[in-house]
Amino acid sequence: MDLKTPLYDIHLKYGGKPVPFAGYLLPVQYPSGITAEHMAVRTAAGIFDVSHMGEVILQGPDALMNVQMLVTNDCSAMADGQVKYSPMCNDNGGIVDDLLIYKKTADHYMLVINAANHDKDTAWMKSKIKGDLAFKDISAEIAQIAIQGPKAKEILTKLTEVESLPVKYYSFTDEVSVGGISCLVSRTGYTGEDGYELYTANENAVKLWELLMESGGVCGLIPCGLGARDTLRLEAAMPLYGHEMNDFITPFEAGIGQFVKMNKDDFIGKAALAAKVNAKLKRIGLELEDRGIARNADKVFSNGNEIGYVTSGTMCPFIKKAAAMALVDAAYAAAGDMLEIEVRGKYLKAKAVGLPFYKRSL
């Protein structure tokens, strides 16, 4: 049976259309529609329920040692209040998941994992950790709300002091009072826009959502669902587990090799990755020149030869183009190459382009 987040009734109140996703019932869209939600995030602000995400605590004298072993990025020099993105690999160099690492103190880390991988990830971590530390899965206790877009800061500062908010991208502040509700506030997101993600106890979720909606109304804030979350992340070329990543795709192939630090001490998958630095496959961007939309698993061709497959594709509302990401033979990964995508039996022309498709103005 699919689970409900603490905000399930709120989604119904605002007209959200719930669908099963990663073991939860979450809104795919609201009455405004996916395109309007997408554009609100690009031009004003959108609010998302991301309470389905998982949170795991590693705490104790050996916490850093275990974090370093679990993930490919180097967390040794992280400051308190810093966030890092990293793949977590298996022994063969495939990606178990991609996650965020929050450093609270020298011996206290929170790892945020994908909901669809929750059980797999926690089992994997438990099988690998060792030494003097406590492992605690707090996923069922925590609600997470994301507020994304250029007006996000303006909206939040109506509910808290601006000095309380994290300043740098990929940093966080704990125990922030947002309208009287204690939150961990991080300057992170999955939309390609500036914004924040707020973590709070489940019992605070409804009140926090309503406070944000009230303070954000004059700024154009609207609720957004899974549909807009997907079009936004694809337009920003942000990979999604199960599409651009899986247990058999390496970070180098997925286009996130910059988060693999081969010069740090040993980590799970390091030996296998050392032999796979020169990836045979590469994640590329494609813009369709013929009318149509490419979808996951559609085949990609060059001069009649199959060279790879689409991992994600959609019509991107802000750039007003049908775009896709694909894993293809690295020899065909140059920007400007003309390729074809087989979509429902038709071969559509597409041009290889650099990623991301969209990048916000700083």
PyMOL commands that set and color helices and strands:
alter all, ss='L'
color gray80, all
select helices_A, chain A and resi 8-13+34-43+63-70+115-128+139-141+152-156+162-164+202-219+226-235+251-254+257-259+270-274+330-332
alter helices_A, ss='H'
color red, helices_A
select strands_A, chain A and resi 3-4+18-21+24-27+45-49+54-59+83-89+95-105+108-113+134-137+142-148+172-178+181-186+195-201+221-223+281-288+299-302+305-316+321-329+338-343+346-353
alter strands_A, ss='S'
color yellow, strands_A
deselect
rebuild
show_as cartoon
